[in-house]
Amino acid sequence: MPVDELKQRTIEAIESGRDAIYRIGDQIFDTPELGYREVKTTEIVADFLESLGLEVEHNIAVTGCRSFLNRNSSGPCIALMGELDAIVVKDHASANSSGHVHACGHNIQLAGLLGAVYGLVQSGVLSSLHGRISVMAVPAEEFVELEYRESLRKKGQISYFGGKQELIHRGYFDDVDMSIMFHALDMGDNKALIGPVSNGFIGKKVRFTGKESHAGSAPELGVNALNAATLAMMNIQVQRETFKDSDRVRVHPIITKGGDIVNVIPADVRMEAYVRARTIEGMVDSNDKVNRALKAGAFAVGADIEIEDISGYLPILNYPRMDSIFRENLKKLGCGDNILEGGDFTGSFDFGDVSQIMPSLHPMMGGVKGAIHTRDFHLTDKETAYLLPAKAMAMTVIDLLADGAGKAEGILDGFIPPMTRESYLSLMQKNMNRIEVKNMDV
């Protein structure tokens, strides 16, 4: 069957499932859950996949699920992904009583993912494709609730805080050759953005320990941990001129505990921070400088310090040949001039980790208004947000796997990944450090 006919059948199938796709996106929006807690969301996705006659593996990384299309086919394997978790934006109009809300559009990702799966299954085109499709609903993209995730790690339930990191660690990408997903973004009247780049980051938890004393009558007998933290943040500020402009470094610490009561010299002060950069080398270099600044703040007042570095996410890499296929399918769907090229994001996505080990595609899609992670983010156009990416992803899979998977094989032929799974996991372990300095013993 000609490729164009395979695509047309798939588009028609997606159109026939329009109401079901809209319902699943809205249902997930109404069920916001944070990372590694997405129990109900996993069930919603798994039920949808099972309704299509697919076998589903549940709770692949505490939560999340996976299924296969064309499980027994030979040829390349493509992973189609969507993310399960919500975020906390307490002032969002749709936030639940805990402040949880899909203000990053992960419900849109899942609707697009499931729409693509619906079209590929219901159209009957799978028998014409040479390769497998791994469908993954992935937990824990948002890097939040670090204490909770640390508790899971101590219990041996996870090794990494990010869902895709954990799935790489567990081997779920070992049989995958290339990966595709998308993210929602307000682009005005535009429909899509192709070829974004992003920063990676290293997460940090910091504890300054001083000595309590009465703040009014005997401050000279104390060691002020809050002063140590304040100096540390000033030290970070004066490091900024040493960061390369090309590395797009961002360091943003917060004090999560500033003391206990106002008339006692603070002896226990906690901080969290991200150190972001455009390159892995920039991440490591700037993180070393931040650690130096933190230790100097503690040393200045004689406080002890503990620094825990946590493996965050890696920068996204672009693969122009995959971008080109997706772009052409968007044009066939009528997007025309409403496609942006490139995009510079100093935030981070854990899809960056996947892009370091295989050819990957991560466009941004419209149909929303407002900045992500804010009270202003909301869905405005379900057809653009849900159906357009479903169609474009399904069409891209057809291009890659039709005609003996010639286009996929062409991309993979001679491809050498920037990282192997082993070198990736080695870097993750290298970025997980604990530093302790006992200045009060000096």
DAMOJO-V453271 format. One record per backbone hydrogen bond with DSSP energy under -0.5 kcal/mol. CO is the residue of the C=O (numbers start at 1). NH is the residue of the N-H. If there is no record, write none. Layout:
co: [CO & CO]
nh: [NH & NH]
This chain:
co: [2 & 3 & 4 & 5 & 6 & 7 & 8 & 9 & 10 & 11 & 12 & 13 & 15 & 17 & 18 & 19 & 20 & 21 & 22 & 23 & 24 & 25 & 26 & 28 & 33 & 34 & 37 & 38 & 39 & 40 & 41 & 42 & 43 & 44 & 45 & 46 & 47 & 48 & 49 & 49 & 50 & 55 & 56 & 57 & 59 & 61 & 63 & 64 & 64 & 65 & 66 & 67 & 69 & 70 & 76 & 77 & 77 & 78 & 78 & 79 & 80 & 82 & 87 & 87 & 89 & 92 & 96 & 99 & 100 & 101 & 101 & 102 & 103 & 105 & 106 & 107 & 108 & 109 & 110 & 111 & 112 & 113 & 114 & 115 & 116 & 117 & 118 & 119 & 120 & 120 & 121 & 125 & 126 & 129 & 132 & 133 & 133 & 134 & 134 & 135 & 136 & 136 & 137 & 138 & 140 & 142 & 145 & 146 & 147 & 148 & 149 & 150 & 151 & 152 & 152 & 153 & 162 & 163 & 164 & 165 & 166 & 167 & 167 & 168 & 171 & 173 & 177 & 178 & 179 & 180 & 181 & 183 & 185 & 187 & 191 & 192 & 193 & 194 & 197 & 200 & 201 & 202 & 203 & 204 & 205 & 206 & 207 & 207 & 208 & 208 & 209 & 211 & 213 & 214 & 218 & 219 & 223 & 223 & 224 & 225 & 226 & 227 & 228 & 229 & 230 & 231 & 232 & 233 & 234 & 235 & 236 & 236 & 237 & 239 & 240 & 244 & 244 & 245 & 247 & 250 & 252 & 254 & 254 & 257 & 261 & 263 & 266 & 267 & 269 & 270 & 270 & 271 & 272 & 273 & 274 & 274 & 275 & 276 & 277 & 279 & 280 & 281 & 282 & 283 & 284 & 285 & 286 & 287 & 288 & 289 & 290 & 291 & 292 & 293 & 294 & 295 & 296 & 297 & 298 & 298 & 298 & 304 & 305 & 306 & 307 & 307 & 308 & 310 & 310 & 313 & 316 & 319 & 319 & 320 & 321 & 322 & 323 & 324 & 325 & 326 & 327 & 328 & 329 & 330 & 331 & 335 & 338 & 338 & 340 & 343 & 343 & 344 & 345 & 347 & 349 & 350 & 350 & 351 & 352 & 353 & 354 & 354 & 356 & 359 & 361 & 363 & 364 & 365 & 367 & 367 & 369 & 371 & 374 & 378 & 381 & 382 & 382 & 383 & 384 & 386 & 387 & 388 & 389 & 390 & 391 & 392 & 393 & 394 & 395 & 396 & 397 & 398 & 399 & 400 & 401 & 401 & 402 & 402 & 403 & 405 & 406 & 407 & 408 & 409 & 412 & 415 & 420 & 421 & 422 & 423 & 424 & 425 & 426 & 427 & 429 & 431 & 433 & 435 & 437 & 437 & 438 & 439]
nh: [6 & 7 & 8 & 9 & 10 & 11 & 12 & 13 & 14 & 15 & 16 & 17 & 18 & 21 & 22 & 23 & 24 & 25 & 26 & 27 & 28 & 29 & 30 & 31 & 86 & 37 & 39 & 42 & 43 & 44 & 45 & 46 & 47 & 48 & 49 & 50 & 51 & 52 & 52 & 54 & 53 & 68 & 58 & 66 & 62 & 63 & 61 & 59 & 60 & 137 & 57 & 135 & 133 & 73 & 132 & 177 & 178 & 80 & 134 & 180 & 136 & 138 & 89 & 101 & 92 & 95 & 99 & 89 & 96 & 87 & 103 & 105 & 373 & 109 & 110 & 111 & 112 & 113 & 114 & 115 & 116 & 117 & 118 & 119 & 120 & 121 & 122 & 123 & 125 & 126 & 124 & 128 & 129 & 131 & 78 & 69 & 135 & 80 & 136 & 67 & 82 & 138 & 65 & 84 & 163 & 144 & 149 & 150 & 151 & 152 & 153 & 154 & 155 & 157 & 158 & 156 & 166 & 167 & 168 & 169 & 170 & 172 & 173 & 171 & 174 & 176 & 359 & 79 & 361 & 81 & 363 & 365 & 187 & 190 & 366 & 340 & 364 & 342 & 345 & 277 & 312 & 275 & 310 & 273 & 308 & 271 & 209 & 306 & 210 & 269 & 304 & 223 & 265 & 218 & 221 & 222 & 211 & 225 & 228 & 229 & 230 & 231 & 232 & 233 & 234 & 235 & 236 & 237 & 238 & 239 & 239 & 240 & 240 & 242 & 243 & 247 & 249 & 248 & 278 & 276 & 274 & 256 & 272 & 270 & 264 & 215 & 225 & 210 & 208 & 256 & 257 & 206 & 254 & 204 & 252 & 276 & 202 & 250 & 200 & 283 & 284 & 285 & 286 & 287 & 288 & 289 & 290 & 291 & 292 & 293 & 294 & 295 & 296 & 297 & 298 & 299 & 300 & 301 & 301 & 302 & 303 & 209 & 437 & 207 & 309 & 435 & 205 & 203 & 312 & 201 & 198 & 322 & 323 & 324 & 325 & 326 & 327 & 328 & 329 & 330 & 331 & 332 & 333 & 335 & 334 & 338 & 191 & 192 & 194 & 197 & 345 & 346 & 199 & 199 & 352 & 353 & 354 & 355 & 356 & 356 & 357 & 358 & 419 & 179 & 181 & 183 & 193 & 185 & 380 & 381 & 378 & 374 & 377 & 369 & 385 & 386 & 387 & 388 & 389 & 390 & 391 & 392 & 393 & 394 & 395 & 396 & 397 & 398 & 399 & 400 & 401 & 402 & 407 & 408 & 130 & 405 & 405 & 406 & 406 & 409 & 410 & 411 & 412 & 413 & 415 & 417 & 424 & 425 & 426 & 427 & 428 & 429 & 430 & 431 & 432 & 433 & 309 & 307 & 305 & 439 & 441 & 442]
